[in-house]
Amino acid sequence: MVGRRALGREFGWLWAAYAASAYGSGLGFGALPLIAVMVLHAGPAEVSALSAVGPAVGALIAVPLAPWVEFRRKRPVMIGMDLVRFAAMASIPVAYAFGRLGFVQLLVISALVAAAKIAFGAASGAYLKALVRPEDLLVANARFESTNWSSIAVGPPLGGAAIGVFGPVTTVVADALGYLLSALGVTAIRGEEEAPERAGRGPVRAGALLDGWRHIMGHPGLRSLYLNQILVAGLIMATEPLLAVLLLRRLGFPPWQYGLAFAAPCLGGLIGSRLARRVVARYGRDRIFRTVGTLRAVWLIGLAFVRPGVVGLVTVMAVELAIIVSMSLYSPVLATYRLEQTPGHLVARTLTAWSIGQQASVAVLTALAGLLAGATGPRTALMAAGLLILATPLLLPRQDRASRREPEEASPSPS
């Protein structure tokens, strides 16, 4: 069973740090759009801009960070990125208390948090590959996936209740504290971490910024999975601000129901992530990519048919459950394959490139969905996203040519 396989004390602290951050973010699920709607009375276009512009700017900031992360010890990078996110999120309740909270501040915070998240993910992925044995990578990634979904299952209902009792910025405090606890967890990891080596002592060459993309696009398996992933993630995430407006403003759902609609289905994430290792062992990785990768895409259109009351709540929960079970099974398999097919000296840059592409896709598609929602309404934009995502399985690899290739071959050398 995945949950009983021992991976060592150092992994335990890394996992605990991830859990602290994940549960804090779970409590603060959708916090910025909620604050924009409830405090600043933002409309669909503004809420979508918040979810699009901030991550887009954050992705641009993260581009030059990739080689910086690659050639430094990873634990200090993770601690630093956690502290940046803590400071950014903690500024919201301070500004709110003094009556100075504004939409521009939310945009800036969104960008900072997005850039720090990308850098943290690149550093933690590289550190994980060095920390655990290759045969344990899928187990480790499944644990992270399980923790992520359990945090969303628990966090939003509690966060929604807290907002109703204590006010709209309550969950932001929990989110900020989660990053602080994560930094403390990474600090608790013991043992020496060797500084990465790179050729030469001069500045990192400009081409190093693009080495991650070169590796992805030059690798047949990664290229197909990357293009599929950025579109699927972008279209799914583009529905979040649309649903916030539709459920909270148009259909009159209270915050606790909004949280419940996304939290309860996340229990399905525990099922998918815990089954990942056994399902791969039985059916093979290629079939998971093709079959489960297709199943992720067929449910989203159901969100366009949400109605008021219990029926609408059940519709959202059913659609989200189907998507989440598929995603939680697919994601750890993808994360493991990506690490296996990437040489050690390119992990941080590859993960950064992957995250930037995914975040840029989220930003662009969210902005377009917001513009469409502003012109036609959120329901029409949800329908468009649901129809477009049906085409994404065409990008999935049909056969695994890439897995038979050694990851060290044809890879850029260290800068």
Buried (B, 14 or more C-beta within 10 A) or exposed (E): EBEEEEBEEBBBBBBBBBBBBBBBBBBBBBBBBBBBBBBBEBBBBBBBBBBBBBBBBBBBBBBEBBBBBBBBBBBEBBBBBBBBBBBBBBBBBEBBEEEEBEBEBBBBBBBBBBBBBBBBBBBBBBBBBEBBEEEBBBBBBBBBBBBBBBBBBBBBBBBBBBBBEEEBBBBBBBBBBBBBBBBBBBBBBEEEBEEBEBEEEEEBEEEBBBBBBBBBBEBBBBBBBBBBBBBBBBBBBBBBBBBBBBBBBBBEBEBBBBBBBBBBBBBBBBBBBBBBBEBBEEEEBBBBBBBBBBBBBBBBBBBBBBEEEEEBBEBBBEBBBBBBBBBBBBBBBBBBBBBBBBBBBBBBBBBBBBBBBBBBBBBBBBBBBBBBBBEEBBBBBBBBBBEBBBEBBEBBBEEBEBBEBEBEEEBBEBB
